[in-house]
Amino acid sequence: MTSFVVLILTIALLVMLSGYLSVGEAAISSVSAAKAQTFGEDNPKMAPLVDWELAERQKVIIAILVAHNLFSVAASSFATVLTTNVWGEKGVFWATVIMTVLMVLFADFLPKCIGMALGERNFNVVLPGLRAVSVVFRPLIWILEKIVAFFSDLFHVDMTLESAVVTRDEIEQLVKNGEESGAIEASERRMIDGVIAFDETRVSEIMVPRVSMDALEVNETIAGVASLMQNWEHSRIPVFRETPDDIVGVVYLKDMIPYLRAGKMDTPLSAFMRRALFVPETMKVADLFGMMRGKHVHFAVVVDEYGGTAGIVTLEDLLEEIVGDIRDEYDEESAPIVQLNENSYRVKCTESLEDLGAVVGYDFDCNDVDSVGGYVLDKFMGFPEKGDIYRDDDWTIKVTDVGEHRVNEVIFTRSAHEVQKERHTKAQGE
């Protein structure tokens, strides 16, 4: 009778130990390195164990698997001894049935559910035990590591568990999930997306194009440009010689004030203009931001591959990539994309094609152009006139405003085919 009780208690203990290891395995596997580090920072006493787990994750997993399998085999062996003493030869069958249920339910399924549900909150309980297990099985772990390394070299596969703390794709997915769950506001997600994309965006994607920029001729005087600068309401304006392709400097409005006070209206712009910062249109926005901070300037002239002027870019343009439109008292309150009804949008042609796609939820596949205006010209295969309409299977594009050799504004309307396809996609998602 005593041996019978001892066997039952031993089996229960081994099942519990296996379950304990399953909790640890699930907790470690489900908690990212970033979350583990945060837990260590919030719990200084656990920090050494967290650092050990992160640095030796492969050894920890091997220790868990080795110990879990040993406990499982031992529990099954003791169960077989117990059942054969009770039922004889049929005991092997009943040991298999009983231990399968016990091990799956109490040593695997339920513990792993607990480990994944509580995540790093299990660390206070599981990490000390896992540390002890890894010490006990250190020789066996060393042998298994060598075996893993051998097969890793043999099949040219990296079998280590080392990885980046967090990847860019993981951040983007976390932000997306956070917005869907309500933990992150839509405006916050746009800002985070802007920060993530900041390093990949090129200057050409955010600059004011040459055709839209205001500029002054270098031989002009204060008297000749004062009224123009007042109407333009810019604090910095590029200065050119003969053509806008030959930018020679930048005029700061504040530099003109002393001459205005002194009544020196005949002073040429060249007397107080500053040197311009020139940057290639292929430069990354993040690099330009660092350059502007280093040189303490807020304005740069963008040049194309042939050395001509492609446009201008300001520090405000860079910041708007992160925080969205920054409007001051001089900016007109006119959004670049306005939703007219469920399926129609009025769009300024200077808007990015990528931004339009994000707003309307559609991938405008056109690799040759960046702006809505370029997309419209590509579809019309020339310069359309006001009122002209283009139709395809997905969209109808109506030109509502044109200027000199460019389209200023259009209306995008989803076609019946696109509306039906979108509704079908939403229905599948639900």
URDA-V358220 format. One record per residue. SS is DSSP state (alpha for helix, beta for strand, coil for the rest). PHI is phi in radians with two decimals (none if undefined). BURIAL is 1 if it has 16 or more other C-alpha atoms within 10 Angstrom, else 0. Layout:
# URDA-V358220
ss = [SS/SS]
phi = [PHI/PHI]
burial = [BURIAL/BURIAL]
This chain:
# URDA-V358220
ss = [coil/alpha/alpha/alpha/alpha/alpha/alpha/alpha/alpha/alpha/alpha/alpha/alpha/alpha/alpha/alpha/alpha/alpha/alpha/alpha/alpha/alpha/alpha/alpha/alpha/alpha/alpha/alpha/alpha/alpha/coil/coil/alpha/alpha/alpha/alpha/alpha/alpha/alpha/alpha/alpha/alpha/coil/alpha/alpha/alpha/alpha/alpha/alpha/alpha/alpha/alpha/alpha/alpha/alpha/coil/alpha/alpha/alpha/alpha/alpha/alpha/alpha/alpha/alpha/alpha/alpha/alpha/alpha/alpha/alpha/alpha/alpha/alpha/alpha/alpha/alpha/alpha/alpha/alpha/alpha/alpha/alpha/alpha/alpha/alpha/alpha/alpha/alpha/alpha/alpha/alpha/alpha/alpha/alpha/alpha/alpha/alpha/alpha/alpha/alpha/alpha/alpha/alpha/alpha/alpha/alpha/alpha/alpha/alpha/alpha/alpha/alpha/alpha/alpha/alpha/alpha/alpha/alpha/alpha/alpha/alpha/alpha/alpha/alpha/alpha/alpha/alpha/alpha/alpha/alpha/alpha/alpha/alpha/alpha/alpha/coil/alpha/alpha/alpha/alpha/alpha/alpha/alpha/alpha/alpha/alpha/alpha/alpha/alpha/alpha/alpha/alpha/alpha/alpha/coil/coil/coil/coil/coil/coil/coil/coil/coil/coil/coil/coil/alpha/alpha/alpha/alpha/alpha/alpha/alpha/alpha/alpha/alpha/alpha/alpha/alpha/alpha/coil/coil/coil/coil/alpha/alpha/alpha/alpha/alpha/alpha/alpha/alpha/alpha/alpha/alpha/alpha/alpha/coil/coil/coil/beta/alpha/alpha/alpha/coil/coil/beta/beta/alpha/alpha/alpha/coil/coil/beta/beta/beta/coil/coil/coil/beta/alpha/alpha/alpha/alpha/alpha/alpha/alpha/alpha/alpha/alpha/alpha/coil/coil/coil/beta/beta/beta/beta/beta/coil/coil/coil/coil/coil/coil/beta/beta/beta/beta/beta/beta/alpha/alpha/alpha/alpha/alpha/alpha/alpha/alpha/alpha/alpha/coil/coil/coil/coil/coil/beta/alpha/alpha/alpha/coil/coil/beta/coil/coil/coil/beta/beta/beta/coil/coil/coil/beta/alpha/alpha/alpha/alpha/alpha/alpha/alpha/alpha/alpha/alpha/alpha/coil/coil/coil/beta/beta/beta/beta/beta/coil/coil/coil/coil/coil/beta/beta/beta/beta/beta/beta/alpha/alpha/alpha/alpha/alpha/alpha/alpha/alpha/alpha/coil/coil/coil/coil/coil/coil/coil/coil/coil/coil/coil/coil/coil/beta/beta/beta/coil/coil/coil/coil/beta/beta/beta/beta/beta/coil/coil/coil/beta/alpha/alpha/alpha/alpha/alpha/alpha/alpha/alpha/coil/coil/coil/coil/coil/coil/coil/coil/coil/coil/beta/alpha/alpha/alpha/alpha/alpha/alpha/alpha/alpha/alpha/coil/coil/coil/coil/coil/coil/coil/coil/beta/beta/beta/coil/coil/coil/beta/beta/beta/beta/beta/beta/beta/beta/beta/coil/coil/beta/beta/beta/beta/beta/beta/beta/beta/beta/coil/alpha/alpha/alpha/alpha/alpha/alpha/alpha/alpha/alpha/alpha/alpha/alpha/alpha/alpha/coil]
phi = [none/-1.12/-1.12/-1.11/-1.16/-1.06/-1.08/-1.10/-1.12/-1.13/-1.08/-1.08/-1.11/-1.14/-1.14/-1.13/-1.13/-1.10/-1.12/-1.03/-1.17/-1.15/-1.05/-1.11/-1.08/-1.14/-1.11/-1.14/-1.22/-1.58/-1.71/-1.23/-1.07/-1.11/-1.14/-1.11/-1.12/-1.09/-1.06/-1.11/-1.19/-1.39/-2.25/-0.96/-1.15/-1.60/-0.97/-1.05/-1.20/-1.13/-1.06/-1.10/-1.09/-1.22/-1.34/-2.11/-1.02/-1.12/-1.12/-1.11/-1.10/-1.08/-1.07/-1.08/-1.14/-1.11/-1.13/-1.06/-1.18/-1.11/-1.14/-1.15/-1.12/-1.12/-1.10/-1.14/-1.14/-1.13/-1.15/-1.12/-1.05/-1.12/-1.24/-1.20/-1.22/-1.59/-1.96/1.28/-1.09/-1.19/-1.09/-1.09/-1.09/-1.20/-1.12/-1.10/-1.12/-1.11/-1.23/-1.08/-1.12/-1.09/-1.21/-1.15/-1.40/-1.75/-1.94/-2.36/-1.11/-1.09/-1.05/-1.21/-1.09/-1.13/-1.06/-1.28/-1.22/-1.57/0.99/-1.16/-1.17/-1.38/-1.03/-1.01/-1.61/-1.56/-1.11/-1.04/-1.16/-1.16/-1.11/-1.13/-1.08/-1.16/-1.24/-1.09/-1.75/-0.98/-1.05/-1.17/-1.09/-1.06/-1.11/-1.16/-1.10/-1.14/-1.12/-1.09/-1.09/-1.08/-1.23/-1.11/-1.23/-1.12/-1.75/0.94/-2.18/-1.37/-1.70/-1.29/-1.78/-1.34/-2.72/-1.11/-0.98/-2.76/-1.74/-1.09/-1.09/-1.14/-1.09/-1.09/-1.22/-1.10/-1.13/-1.09/-1.13/-1.11/-1.20/-1.13/-1.50/1.61/-1.28/-2.19/-1.29/-1.05/-1.15/-1.20/-1.14/-1.07/-1.18/-1.14/-1.06/-1.13/-1.14/-1.13/-1.41/-0.99/-1.29/-1.76/-1.34/-1.66/-1.03/-1.08/-1.40/-2.11/-1.21/-1.43/-1.12/-0.95/-1.18/-1.82/-1.55/-1.66/-2.59/-2.11/-1.48/-1.10/-1.48/-1.17/-1.86/-1.04/-1.06/-1.39/-2.05/-1.00/-1.17/-1.11/-1.14/-1.18/-1.26/-1.27/1.07/-1.84/-1.64/-2.42/-2.37/-1.20/-2.07/-2.14/-1.99/1.26/-2.33/-1.08/-1.28/-1.99/-1.33/-1.98/3.06/-2.36/-1.71/-1.71/-1.02/-1.15/-1.25/-1.47/-1.03/-1.01/-1.22/-1.14/-1.13/-1.43/1.29/-1.50/-1.29/-1.56/-1.18/-1.27/-1.09/-1.11/-1.26/-2.36/-1.25/-1.86/-1.19/-1.63/-1.61/-1.85/-2.39/-1.30/-1.21/-1.53/-1.13/-1.32/-1.03/-1.08/-1.17/-1.14/-1.04/-1.13/-1.15/-1.11/-1.14/-1.17/-1.62/1.01/-2.19/-2.05/-2.53/-2.50/-1.71/-1.69/-2.00/-1.54/-1.17/-1.72/1.57/-1.40/-1.35/-1.65/2.88/-2.33/-2.52/-2.05/-1.07/-1.10/-1.07/-1.17/-1.15/-1.15/-1.15/-1.73/-1.68/1.56/-1.03/-1.92/-1.94/-1.82/-1.21/-1.68/-1.31/-1.31/-1.39/-2.35/-1.19/-1.19/-2.27/-2.15/-1.42/-1.47/-2.72/-1.04/-2.17/-2.15/-2.43/-1.60/-2.27/-1.36/-1.31/-1.41/-1.22/-1.16/-1.13/-1.15/-1.15/-1.08/-1.05/-1.17/-1.24/-1.59/1.24/-2.52/-1.65/-1.40/-1.43/-2.63/-1.33/-1.52/-2.31/-1.94/-1.83/-1.11/-1.03/-1.13/-1.11/-1.11/-1.09/-1.13/-1.25/-1.38/0.98/2.70/-1.55/-1.40/-1.88/-1.03/1.70/-1.14/-2.27/-2.09/-2.27/-2.41/-1.16/-1.89/-2.41/-1.99/-2.01/-2.01/-1.43/-1.97/-2.69/-2.26/-2.17/-1.36/1.06/-2.76/-1.71/-1.65/-2.65/-2.45/-2.09/-1.70/-2.23/-1.13/-1.35/-1.03/-1.12/-1.20/-1.07/-1.12/-1.15/-1.14/-1.12/-1.14/-1.13/-1.12/-1.13/-1.16/-1.14/-1.29]
burial = [0/0/0/0/0/0/1/0/0/1/1/1/0/1/1/1/1/1/1/1/1/1/1/1/1/1/1/1/0/1/1/1/1/0/0/1/1/0/1/1/0/0/0/0/0/1/1/0/1/1/0/0/1/1/0/0/1/1/1/1/1/1/1/1/1/1/1/1/0/0/1/1/0/1/1/1/1/1/1/1/1/1/1/1/0/0/0/0/0/0/1/1/0/1/1/1/0/0/1/0/0/1/1/0/0/1/1/1/1/0/1/1/0/1/1/1/0/1/1/1/0/1/1/0/0/1/1/0/0/1/0/0/1/1/0/0/1/0/0/0/1/0/0/1/0/0/0/0/0/0/0/0/0/0/0/0/0/0/0/0/0/0/0/0/0/0/0/0/0/0/0/0/0/0/1/1/0/0/1/0/0/0/0/0/0/0/0/0/1/1/1/1/1/1/1/1/1/1/0/0/1/1/1/1/1/1/1/1/1/1/0/0/0/1/1/1/1/1/1/0/1/1/0/1/1/0/0/0/1/0/0/0/0/0/0/1/1/1/1/1/0/0/0/1/1/0/1/1/1/1/1/1/1/0/0/1/0/0/0/0/0/0/0/0/1/0/1/1/1/1/0/0/1/1/0/1/1/1/1/1/1/0/0/1/1/1/0/1/1/0/0/1/0/0/0/0/0/1/1/1/1/1/1/0/0/0/0/0/1/1/1/1/1/1/0/0/1/1/1/0/1/1/1/0/0/0/0/0/0/0/0/0/0/0/0/1/1/0/1/0/0/0/0/1/1/1/1/1/1/1/1/1/1/1/0/1/0/0/0/0/0/0/0/0/0/0/0/0/0/1/1/1/1/1/1/1/0/0/1/0/0/0/1/1/1/1/0/0/0/0/0/0/0/0/1/0/1/1/1/1/1/1/0/0/0/1/1/1/1/1/1/1/1/1/1/0/0/1/1/0/0/0/0/0/0/0/0/0/0/0]
